[in-house]
Amino acid sequence: MTGRLLALAAGTFALGVDAFVTAGLVGPIARDLDVTPAAAGQLVTVFALCFAVLSPVLAALTGRFARRPVLLAALAVFTAGNVVTALAPAYAAVLASRAIAAAGAALYAPSAVATGAALAAPERRGRAMATVVAGLTVATALGVPAGSWLGGAAGWRAVLWLVAGLGAAAFAGVALLVPDVRLPAGGGLRERFAPLADRRVAASFALVVLLFGGFYVLYTYLGPLLAPATGGSQGRLAVALWLFGTVSIAANLAGGRLADSREPQRTRLLALAGFVAVVALAPLARHGYPAALMWTAAFGVPGWLMYASHLRLLTALVPDATPLLVGLNSSAQYFGMGLGGAAGGLVLDGPGPAALGWTAAVLALGALLLARPATRTG
């Protein structure tokens, strides 16, 4: 069981490096492609919005297939997309290639989480989902800072070749270790969007959009945000990203245990309140490198601490529709990523990086206000 879950997590690790590493590469990409940092940040927006739109469509088209071939096809497309990005000669071609990678990611991520849950006993599903999602947090701890350093040393295209290699390795792991699992097909697009008729489900997804929007307002532009503290050094930024990711791993693992052993709604409420406070304090991270490191460590705690609890609460709303809910939740979080990347770009070109924290806090507060309407008994 552990090997199977880790194989699935290897795929989310590759996806996580691809989705998150832009935060450490905004400067190098902007310089190489001769665009502004805000325009470079829109690579996150394009990837995220394509993921969000394609995820339910691809899930509907592949719902009747066994998961193993679906996971393998998804990783193949994702890897090919990153190869195209690494070779793309201009900004427009890079944007287009992000849509290819997003298609593979959109097919893989929800299917991997649902497969992990299906492989586990009912009392361990929270930890199983957290293990698969842990690939994302490990990506923030290891892949993203390593990619940031590599981007400074060898160019941002070298990072995309690294991501393509990770995708190929994940393909091999899934092929060798993950068995064929069949999940409920879930029907077509109409059936897949049917859970949105439940107001609690709709509130849960709106919560995720706002939470990830607030997160990515800051995360996409950590380089410009922390520039006064890092002095523009890719090495110092990589250390801050490593600290963020390391704390995120611990928070995600702790969150998986909390989801299985305590009232998950309490965890979600407290974590969201903590997230509002942390992002509102983002301007303080600009006042020196020690302050930047302390803030990035705190930034990694609340969202990952609550994620497994959120998934448990969500899937408990309509237990027979777990794969559908997990897939729509992935779409919601990537809509949030796109919202955050776009809003952060506007703020960066307008009031400037010091205002990113307050923008994130407004979105995070909206997520907190939706937590109670999203409860099972609410």
MIBA-561373 format. One record per residue (C-alpha): residue number from 1; residue in one letter; x negated, y, z. Coordinates in Angstrom, 3 decimals, always signed. Layout:
# residues N
(NUM,"A",(X,Y,Z))
...
***
This chain:
# residues 378
(1,"M",(+0.000,+0.000,+0.000))
(2,"T",(-2.739,+2.468,+0.921))
(3,"G",(-4.552,+1.872,-2.361))
(4,"R",(-1.382,+2.409,-4.363))
(5,"L",(-0.583,+5.665,-2.606))
(6,"L",(-4.158,+6.894,-3.021))
(7,"A",(-4.019,+6.103,-6.741))
(8,"L",(-0.892,+8.245,-7.011))
(9,"A",(-2.580,+10.941,-4.933))
(10,"A",(-5.542,+10.953,-7.339))
(11,"G",(-3.140,+12.167,-10.010))
(12,"T",(-1.729,+14.938,-7.826))
(13,"F",(-5.337,+15.854,-6.994))
(14,"A",(-6.070,+16.417,-10.684))
(15,"L",(-2.853,+18.410,-11.060))
(16,"G",(-3.694,+20.433,-7.974))
(17,"V",(-7.149,+21.394,-9.191))
(18,"D",(-5.636,+22.484,-12.501))
(19,"A",(-2.843,+24.500,-10.896))
(20,"F",(-4.832,+26.066,-8.047))
(21,"V",(-8.315,+26.625,-9.470))
(22,"T",(-7.246,+29.722,-11.410))
(23,"A",(-7.336,+31.605,-8.101))
(24,"G",(-11.114,+31.290,-8.113))
(25,"L",(-11.521,+31.862,-11.866))
(26,"V",(-9.457,+34.991,-12.538))
(27,"G",(-12.606,+37.114,-12.842))
(28,"P",(-14.616,+34.797,-15.141))
(29,"I",(-11.582,+34.091,-17.367))
(30,"A",(-10.753,+37.790,-17.669))
(31,"R",(-14.326,+38.648,-18.643))
(32,"D",(-14.739,+35.811,-21.136))
(33,"L",(-11.397,+36.359,-22.881))
(34,"D",(-11.597,+40.170,-22.624))
(35,"V",(-8.309,+40.565,-20.727))
(36,"T",(-7.348,+42.127,-17.395))
(37,"P",(-7.350,+40.077,-14.153))
(38,"A",(-3.550,+40.369,-14.101))
(39,"A",(-3.376,+38.879,-17.618))
(40,"A",(-5.717,+36.061,-16.582))
(41,"G",(-3.393,+35.357,-13.671))
(42,"Q",(-0.535,+34.816,-16.107))
(43,"L",(-2.111,+31.473,-17.029))
(44,"V",(-0.620,+30.325,-13.716))
(45,"T",(+2.753,+31.813,-14.664))
(46,"V",(+2.880,+30.058,-18.058))
(47,"F",(+1.840,+26.699,-16.586))
(48,"A",(+4.339,+27.023,-13.739))
(49,"L",(+7.338,+28.099,-15.807))
(50,"C",(+6.737,+25.405,-18.414))
(51,"F",(+6.499,+22.834,-15.613))
(52,"A",(+9.721,+24.085,-14.034))
(53,"V",(+11.723,+23.987,-17.274))
(54,"L",(+10.321,+20.709,-18.580))
(55,"S",(+10.467,+18.692,-15.357))
(56,"P",(+14.240,+17.963,-15.299))
(57,"V",(+14.363,+17.538,-19.089))
(58,"L",(+11.545,+14.991,-19.141))
(59,"A",(+12.958,+13.249,-16.076))
(60,"A",(+16.281,+12.820,-17.870))
(61,"L",(+14.589,+11.487,-21.008))
(62,"T",(+12.430,+8.974,-19.111))
(63,"G",(+14.718,+8.077,-16.204))
(64,"R",(+15.494,+4.593,-17.477))
(65,"F",(+11.868,+3.561,-17.896))
(66,"A",(+9.684,+1.831,-15.334))
(67,"R",(+7.494,+4.330,-13.498))
(68,"R",(+4.060,+2.932,-14.359))
(69,"P",(+4.153,+3.631,-18.122))
(70,"V",(+5.760,+7.009,-17.429))
(71,"L",(+2.973,+7.934,-15.007))
(72,"L",(+0.317,+6.826,-17.495))
(73,"A",(+1.877,+8.771,-20.370))
(74,"A",(+2.099,+11.853,-18.170))
(75,"L",(-1.573,+11.678,-17.207))
(76,"A",(-2.593,+11.184,-20.842))
(77,"V",(-0.726,+14.344,-21.930))
(78,"F",(-2.055,+16.299,-18.961))
(79,"T",(-5.643,+15.295,-19.753))
(80,"A",(-5.242,+16.163,-23.434))
(81,"G",(-3.849,+19.590,-22.506))
(82,"N",(-6.916,+20.395,-20.436))
(83,"V",(-9.242,+19.310,-23.244))
(84,"V",(-7.420,+21.722,-25.574))
(85,"T",(-7.743,+24.513,-22.989))
(86,"A",(-11.474,+23.900,-22.647))
(87,"L",(-11.867,+24.208,-26.431))
(88,"A",(-9.414,+27.085,-27.039))
(89,"P",(-11.191,+30.088,-28.597))
(90,"A",(-8.867,+32.924,-27.558))
(91,"Y",(-6.368,+34.025,-24.903))
(92,"A",(-3.262,+33.123,-26.934))
(93,"A",(-4.562,+29.609,-27.594))
(94,"V",(-5.389,+29.159,-23.904))
(95,"L",(-1.840,+30.182,-22.981))
(96,"A",(-0.372,+27.707,-25.463))
(97,"S",(-2.582,+24.877,-24.232))
(98,"R",(-1.365,+25.481,-20.685))
(99,"A",(+2.096,+24.411,-21.852))
(100,"I",(+0.711,+21.035,-22.976))
(101,"A",(-0.955,+20.409,-19.614))
(102,"A",(+2.213,+21.553,-17.841))
(103,"A",(+4.291,+18.987,-19.754))
(104,"G",(+2.117,+16.158,-18.436))
(105,"A",(+2.157,+17.565,-14.915))
(106,"A",(+5.939,+18.057,-15.018))
(107,"L",(+6.420,+14.401,-15.881))
(108,"Y",(+3.859,+13.091,-13.380))
(109,"A",(+4.350,+14.979,-10.107))
(110,"P",(+7.999,+14.201,-9.197))
(111,"S",(+7.682,+10.637,-10.477))
(112,"A",(+4.573,+10.044,-8.358))
(113,"V",(+6.249,+11.334,-5.167))
(114,"A",(+9.412,+9.294,-5.787))
(115,"T",(+7.332,+6.194,-6.580))
(116,"G",(+5.351,+6.637,-3.358))
(117,"A",(+8.579,+6.881,-1.362))
(118,"A",(+9.991,+3.778,-3.083))
(119,"L",(+6.879,+1.753,-2.235))
(120,"A",(+7.119,+2.563,+1.510))
(121,"A",(+9.357,+1.241,+4.265))
(122,"P",(+12.185,+3.655,+5.200))
(123,"E",(+10.569,+4.658,+8.507))
(124,"R",(+7.296,+5.561,+6.748))
(125,"R",(+8.607,+7.457,+3.740))
(126,"G",(+7.684,+10.849,+5.187))
(127,"R",(+4.064,+9.782,+5.549))
(128,"A",(+4.087,+8.101,+2.131))
(129,"M",(+5.291,+11.281,+0.427))
(130,"A",(+2.767,+13.322,+2.438))
(131,"T",(-0.005,+10.973,+1.274))
(132,"V",(+0.884,+11.468,-2.387))
(133,"V",(+1.238,+15.227,-1.900))
(134,"A",(-2.092,+15.175,-0.027))
(135,"G",(-3.745,+15.074,-3.438))
(136,"L",(-2.692,+18.701,-3.813))
(137,"T",(-4.156,+19.711,-0.468))
(138,"V",(-7.390,+17.816,-1.081))
(139,"A",(-7.570,+19.685,-4.385))
(140,"T",(-7.443,+22.977,-2.511))
(141,"A",(-10.152,+21.798,-0.081))
(142,"L",(-12.589,+20.203,-2.537))
(143,"G",(-11.608,+20.724,-6.152))
(144,"V",(-10.733,+24.404,-6.052))
(145,"P",(-13.851,+25.699,-4.253))
(146,"A",(-16.033,+23.368,-6.336))
(147,"G",(-14.296,+24.637,-9.455))
(148,"S",(-14.761,+28.235,-8.360))
(149,"W",(-18.482,+27.635,-7.840))
(150,"L",(-18.781,+25.727,-11.131))
(151,"G",(-16.934,+28.496,-12.943))
(152,"G",(-19.459,+31.015,-11.688))
(153,"A",(-22.459,+28.791,-12.465))
(154,"A",(-21.486,+27.152,-15.768))
(155,"G",(-18.430,+29.044,-17.007))
(156,"W",(-14.713,+28.514,-16.519))
(157,"R",(-14.482,+26.108,-19.473))
(158,"A",(-16.686,+23.650,-17.595))
(159,"V",(-13.988,+23.559,-14.907))
(160,"L",(-11.382,+22.511,-17.474))
(161,"W",(-13.651,+19.672,-18.623))
(162,"L",(-13.884,+18.638,-14.963))
(163,"V",(-10.085,+18.632,-14.677))
(164,"A",(-9.809,+16.533,-17.841))
(165,"G",(-12.228,+14.038,-16.302))
(166,"L",(-10.174,+13.904,-13.117))
(167,"G",(-7.054,+13.235,-15.170))
(168,"A",(-8.778,+10.358,-16.956))
(169,"A",(-9.947,+8.885,-13.636))
(170,"A",(-6.423,+9.109,-12.215))
(171,"F",(-5.126,+7.340,-15.340))
(172,"A",(-7.472,+4.442,-14.629))
(173,"G",(-6.455,+4.287,-10.959))
(174,"V",(-2.727,+4.177,-11.723))
(175,"A",(-3.275,+1.579,-14.453))
(176,"L",(-5.156,-0.709,-12.061))
(177,"L",(-3.268,-0.280,-8.773))
(178,"V",(+0.298,+1.000,-9.163))
(179,"P",(+2.927,-1.681,-9.863))
(180,"D",(+5.935,-1.282,-12.122))
(181,"V",(+8.663,+0.326,-10.039))
(182,"R",(+12.134,+1.068,-11.322))
(183,"L",(+14.098,+3.888,-9.737))
(184,"P",(+17.767,+4.830,-10.246))
(185,"A",(+17.987,+6.318,-13.737))
(186,"G",(+19.897,+9.391,-12.612))
(187,"G",(+21.734,+9.983,-15.901))
(188,"G",(+21.381,+12.966,-18.232))
(189,"L",(+20.801,+16.641,-17.548))
(190,"R",(+24.367,+17.239,-16.326))
(191,"E",(+24.031,+14.491,-13.734))
(192,"R",(+20.591,+15.750,-12.741))
(193,"F",(+21.879,+19.225,-12.001))
(194,"A",(+24.999,+17.909,-10.213))
(195,"P",(+23.365,+18.104,-6.725))
(196,"L",(+23.249,+21.895,-7.123))
(197,"A",(+27.004,+21.914,-6.522))
(198,"D",(+26.163,+21.234,-2.864))
(199,"R",(+25.423,+24.639,-1.346))
(200,"R",(+22.905,+23.138,+1.050))
(201,"V",(+20.930,+21.685,-1.853))
(202,"A",(+21.080,+24.972,-3.762))
(203,"A",(+19.897,+26.841,-0.653))
(204,"S",(+17.038,+24.352,-0.234))
(205,"F",(+15.836,+24.962,-3.777))
(206,"A",(+16.179,+28.740,-3.440))
(207,"L",(+14.117,+28.477,-0.260))
(208,"V",(+11.365,+26.676,-2.176))
(209,"V",(+11.382,+29.250,-4.996))
(210,"L",(+10.920,+32.100,-2.513))
(211,"L",(+8.359,+30.242,-0.389))
(212,"F",(+6.142,+29.352,-3.343))
(213,"G",(+6.729,+32.783,-4.836))
(214,"G",(+5.385,+34.403,-1.682))
(215,"F",(+2.482,+31.974,-1.566))
(216,"Y",(+1.417,+32.508,-5.183))
(217,"V",(+1.705,+36.275,-5.045))
(218,"L",(-1.378,+35.988,-2.837))
(219,"Y",(-3.040,+32.752,-3.903))
(220,"T",(-3.204,+33.560,-7.614))
(221,"Y",(-5.063,+36.784,-6.858))
(222,"L",(-7.193,+35.792,-3.880))
(223,"G",(-10.275,+36.926,-5.784))
(224,"P",(-9.130,+40.559,-6.153))
(225,"L",(-7.480,+40.507,-2.708))
(226,"L",(-10.650,+39.422,-0.917))
(227,"A",(-13.095,+41.302,-3.174))
(228,"P",(-13.931,+43.986,-0.557))
(229,"A",(-14.796,+41.205,+1.922))
(230,"T",(-16.641,+38.886,-0.485))
(231,"G",(-18.388,+41.607,-2.452))
(232,"G",(-17.126,+39.910,-5.625))
(233,"S",(-19.341,+36.854,-4.953))
(234,"Q",(-18.006,+33.592,-6.443))
(235,"G",(-19.962,+31.700,-3.766))
(236,"R",(-18.325,+33.557,-0.883))
(237,"L",(-14.916,+33.147,-2.493))
(238,"A",(-15.583,+29.403,-2.893))
(239,"V",(-16.339,+29.120,+0.844))
(240,"A",(-13.069,+30.883,+1.685))
(241,"L",(-11.163,+28.553,-0.670))
(242,"W",(-12.875,+25.520,+0.876))
(243,"L",(-11.816,+26.642,+4.360))
(244,"F",(-8.253,+27.217,+3.178))
(245,"G",(-8.097,+23.774,+1.605))
(246,"T",(-9.628,+21.956,+4.568))
(247,"V",(-7.065,+23.457,+6.918))
(248,"S",(-4.318,+22.635,+4.408))
(249,"I",(-5.248,+18.941,+4.455))
(250,"A",(-4.956,+18.799,+8.236))
(251,"A",(-1.676,+20.718,+8.161))
(252,"N",(-0.178,+18.425,+5.511))
(253,"L",(-1.121,+15.249,+7.396))
(254,"A",(+0.225,+16.662,+10.652))
(255,"G",(+3.360,+17.720,+8.804))
(256,"G",(+3.931,+14.171,+7.565))
(257,"R",(+3.861,+12.847,+11.114))
(258,"L",(+6.146,+15.626,+12.342))
(259,"A",(+8.612,+14.791,+9.571))
(260,"D",(+8.820,+11.188,+10.816))
(261,"S",(+8.744,+11.780,+14.563))
(262,"R",(+10.447,+15.101,+15.354))
(263,"E",(+13.407,+17.200,+14.278))
(264,"P",(+12.299,+18.338,+10.800))
(265,"Q",(+14.550,+21.408,+10.751))
(266,"R",(+12.776,+22.822,+13.817))
(267,"T",(+9.426,+22.271,+12.091))
(268,"R",(+10.658,+24.012,+8.944))
(269,"L",(+12.004,+27.048,+10.811))
(270,"L",(+8.886,+27.560,+12.914))
(271,"A",(+6.557,+27.061,+9.953))
(272,"L",(+8.473,+29.546,+7.800))
(273,"A",(+8.409,+32.143,+10.576))
(274,"G",(+4.658,+31.606,+10.881))
(275,"F",(+4.233,+31.992,+7.134))
(276,"V",(+6.008,+35.363,+7.125))
(277,"A",(+3.633,+36.598,+9.838))
(278,"V",(+0.493,+35.302,+8.136))
(279,"V",(+1.178,+36.796,+4.698))
(280,"A",(+2.171,+40.140,+6.215))
(281,"L",(-1.321,+40.269,+7.754))
(282,"A",(-3.057,+39.737,+4.391))
(283,"P",(-4.358,+43.361,+4.187))
(284,"L",(-6.487,+42.652,+7.278))
(285,"A",(-8.424,+40.028,+5.300))
(286,"R",(-9.975,+42.814,+3.232))
(287,"H",(-11.796,+44.394,+6.193))
(288,"G",(-14.795,+42.034,+6.308))
(289,"Y",(-15.876,+38.506,+5.492))
(290,"P",(-15.200,+37.039,+8.977))
(291,"A",(-11.675,+38.476,+8.845))
(292,"A",(-11.219,+37.015,+5.364))
(293,"L",(-12.254,+33.552,+6.554))
(294,"M",(-9.954,+33.660,+9.589))
(295,"W",(-7.030,+34.795,+7.472))
(296,"T",(-7.542,+32.190,+4.717))
(297,"A",(-7.667,+29.473,+7.388))
(298,"A",(-4.347,+30.669,+8.825))
(299,"F",(-2.892,+30.959,+5.310))
(300,"G",(-3.350,+27.208,+4.840))
(301,"V",(-1.253,+26.129,+7.828))
(302,"P",(+2.480,+27.009,+7.687))
(303,"G",(+3.486,+25.988,+4.167))
(304,"W",(+1.769,+22.609,+4.210))
(305,"L",(+2.895,+21.908,+7.779))
(306,"M",(+6.544,+22.136,+6.757))
(307,"Y",(+6.433,+20.497,+3.305))
(308,"A",(+7.088,+16.876,+4.315))
(309,"S",(+9.842,+17.999,+6.717))
(310,"H",(+11.438,+19.953,+3.904))
(311,"L",(+11.382,+16.882,+1.639))
(312,"R",(+12.969,+14.727,+4.329))
(313,"L",(+15.715,+17.280,+4.946))
(314,"L",(+16.343,+17.662,+1.232))
(315,"T",(+16.546,+13.948,+0.429))
(316,"A",(+18.821,+13.376,+3.441))
(317,"L",(+21.431,+15.665,+1.880))
(318,"V",(+22.158,+13.230,-0.988))
(319,"P",(+20.318,+9.988,-0.130))
(320,"D",(+21.348,+8.222,-3.346))
(321,"A",(+19.812,+10.960,-5.489))
(322,"T",(+16.264,+11.051,-4.073))
(323,"P",(+14.425,+10.946,-7.438))
(324,"L",(+16.667,+13.692,-8.821))
(325,"L",(+16.190,+15.887,-5.767))
(326,"V",(+12.426,+15.418,-5.727))
(327,"G",(+12.256,+16.314,-9.411))
(328,"L",(+14.391,+19.434,-9.022))
(329,"N",(+12.374,+20.416,-5.966))
(330,"S",(+9.207,+20.279,-8.088))
(331,"S",(+10.902,+22.519,-10.642))
(332,"A",(+11.875,+24.935,-7.895))
(333,"Q",(+8.352,+25.160,-6.535))
(334,"Y",(+6.911,+25.799,-9.984))
(335,"F",(+9.537,+28.465,-10.667))
(336,"G",(+8.260,+29.981,-7.441))
(337,"M",(+4.676,+29.734,-8.688))
(338,"G",(+5.677,+31.525,-11.882))
(339,"L",(+7.557,+34.177,-9.919))
(340,"G",(+4.578,+34.709,-7.635))
(341,"G",(+2.056,+34.908,-10.464))
(342,"A",(+4.195,+37.400,-12.407))
(343,"A",(+5.092,+39.546,-9.381))
(344,"G",(+1.503,+39.522,-8.150))
(345,"G",(+0.291,+40.650,-11.575))
(346,"L",(+2.692,+43.608,-11.510))
(347,"V",(+1.574,+44.573,-8.015))
(348,"L",(-2.090,+44.218,-8.962))
(349,"D",(-1.641,+46.552,-11.947))
(350,"G",(+0.507,+48.941,-9.868))
(351,"P",(+0.008,+49.582,-6.145))
(352,"G",(-3.077,+47.359,-6.096))
(353,"P",(-4.289,+44.250,-4.241))
(354,"A",(-3.707,+45.716,-0.774))
(355,"A",(+0.065,+45.584,-1.432))
(356,"L",(+0.111,+41.865,-2.295))
(357,"G",(+0.678,+40.840,+1.332))
(358,"W",(+3.812,+42.914,+1.792))
(359,"T",(+5.260,+41.612,-1.472))
(360,"A",(+4.625,+38.047,-0.307))
(361,"A",(+6.170,+38.792,+3.095))
(362,"V",(+9.442,+39.960,+1.512))
(363,"L",(+9.747,+36.715,-0.465))
(364,"A",(+8.779,+34.596,+2.554))
(365,"L",(+11.373,+36.335,+4.706))
(366,"G",(+14.019,+35.426,+2.150))
(367,"A",(+12.934,+31.775,+2.424))
(368,"L",(+13.249,+31.928,+6.211))
(369,"L",(+16.767,+33.357,+5.992))
(370,"L",(+17.785,+30.419,+3.784))
(371,"A",(+16.507,+27.741,+6.180))
(372,"R",(+19.709,+27.419,+8.196))
(373,"P",(+22.104,+27.335,+5.208))
(374,"A",(+19.904,+24.545,+3.834))
(375,"T",(+20.391,+22.253,+6.843))
(376,"R",(+22.371,+19.059,+6.649))
(377,"T",(+24.890,+20.189,+9.221))
(378,"G",(+24.940,+23.833,+8.087))
***
